[in-house]
Amino acid sequence: MEEKIREVMNTYADACYRGDLEKLKKCFHKDATMSGYLGDEFITGGPNGFFEDIAGHPSMESTGTAYTYEIRQILASEKSAVAVLQERGFFG
């Protein structure tokens, strides 16, 4: 199961970098929640606002943004999982 989660997280990071909204949406369950820091601001909620934000910018790929990421942790059971992804250079 961990390998499947890792695959989804890699797809997520690639879709974010390329600005591929359709590919990005496929990474999320319909009831998914997200939380984390955007700069100094802690945000939490469903992914729709995130999708809108990604769609509202030129892709990081097209602007040459130095974006990197690391999967820091994966916790999985038979029915649920949590992944922690650390990103650097997200939209600069």
N, C-alpha and C positions, 0 to 999 in steps of 0.2 A: 504494500500500500504506500509506503514512503516514496518509492520510486515514481508512482503515479502523481503524488502530490508535488514532488520535485519537478516533474514534467510540466504540470500546470503552472507552477511558479515561474519556470523558465519561459513558458509561453506568455505569461502575464508581462514579464519584464520586456520581452521582445516586442510585444504588441504596444506597450507604453512607449518604448523608444521609437518605434516606427509610426506611432499614431494610428494604428490599425484598430479602429473602434469595434468592428465586428468580431475580430479575433479576441479582443480584450473582453467583450461581453460574454463570450463562450467560456471564460475562465471562472465565472461566478454563478453560484446557485441563485435561483430566483429570490431566496430569502437571506442572501448573504449580508453580513455586516463587516464593516471595515473600521479600524481605529489606528491612530498614529499621529505623529507630529508632522505638520506642514510648516517648516520654519520653527517658530516658537509656539505656534498654536496647536493645541491638541484637538483633533477632530474625530468624530465617530458617527456612524450612520450607515445607511445603505449605499450601494455603489453608484446610484444615478447621478448624484452631484459630481462624482469623480469622472464619470463618463462625459458629462457636459464640459467639465474642465479640460479634459484631454482633447475633445472635439474643438474647443475654442482656441487652441494654440497650433502654430506650425509644429510639426513633429520634431522631436529632439534629433532624429536622424537628419532631417533636412537642414537643420541649423548647425549641425556639427557639435552638438552638446556632448561633453565628456561625461557620459552616464555610465555608472557601474553599479552592480548590486551583488549582494551576498545573501544566500539563504542561511539564516543564523540558527533556526530551530524549526523542527517539525514534530508535532505531537499528534498521534493518530490512534484512533480506536476503530472498531468495526464500522461505526456509524457516523463518526465525526472526526474532524481534523482541524488543527490550528497550525498556521505557518507564520514565522516571523522573518520578514525580508528587510534587510538594511540597504537603502539606496543612497547613492551619492551623486550629486549633479543633476538631480531630477529637475528638468527645465532650468538648469543652471543654478 
